[in-house]
Amino acid sequence: MYIYDTLTAAVSDLEKRGYEYDFTLNSDFLECKAIDMKLMPEEFEIDEFYRFEGMNDPDDSAVIYAISSPVGNLKGVLIDAYGAYAENVSPELLDKLKMHQ
């Protein structure tokens, strides 16, 4: 694992290491709109994750996940606020993300 001072530094380094795609969280899957790809929980792995705490406001806290998938042989990142997805995603996707939080 690496140590980063900021979310921006983490994203920059992960991009340099091949995590080139941006994923968004949907109810049952991760989506990469740039290449029109949807990944179900069983189709990706979380290689690394990093937490960032808001200095003055807990609402500024976030986690970045380094994601890889044999589907399309791709790597990318998912950035999400702590707990923001808890009510909006399937139990399978929630379990996968919570394992790494």
Residue, then its C-alpha position, 0 to 999 in steps of 0.5 A: m500500500y502507498i501513503y498519500d496526503t491528498l485524494t488528488a495525489a492518490v488519483s494521479d499516482l494510480e493513473k500513472r500505475g495504469y488505473e486509467y478509467d473512472f467508475t461510478l457507483n450504481s444500484d447493482f454495478l460499477e459503470c465506466k461511461a467512457i467505454d460504456m462498461k458495466l461491472m457486476p460485483e463478481e466481475f471486479e476486484i478491489d486491489e487497493f483502497y485509501r481513505f481521506e478524512g475531512m480536516n474540518d468537516p466529516d462530510d468531506s471524507a472519501v474513499i478511493y478504490a483501485i479497481s481491476s477486472p478481467v472483463g475488458n482487462l481494465k483498471g480504474v478508480l472509484i471515488d465515493a464518500y463514506g457511507a453515501y452508497a449504503e442505501n442505494v446499492s445492492p447487498e452484493l455490491l455493498d458487501k464487496l465495498k464494505m470489505h475494503q472500508 
